[in-house]
């Protein structure tokens, strides 16, 4: 993946381990960290599978956005899309989604799925403006490894 630099100086690139604390701080500020998901473990899990699809946006060497992208051979997924609150409105989330879509298309991925809490109307509207629609499905989950005791 080549790092794409925007006219505003924002560069999208692959995650580097040195980004860990800044990424976790961004996720916490964005309200993405929940008690049942340890962000440090989630980062380690992603680094074990398709680490090149873990994207960060940076400006002046500071991490200001993230997207954790994956492809399971059937569908693509995006998790942990976050943009620094002071940088919202600059289309950074849209740019990260465009890069995710580009990378997944190169992998032959026919459809991208994502999950948004049903109460988060603003984020649902953001994705609708990008061409996404609510699928009439029920999302089911089962915790296989408990993350209740955060590490780090």
Secondary structure, DSSP 4 states (H G I P E B T S, - for coil): -PPEE-TTSEEEEE--GGGHHHHHHHHHHTT---TTS-HHHHHHHHHHS-GGGEEEEEETTEEEEEEEEEE-SS-EEEEEEEE-GGGTTSSHHHHHHHHHHHHHHHTT---EEE---TT-HHHHHHHHHTT----S-------SS---S---
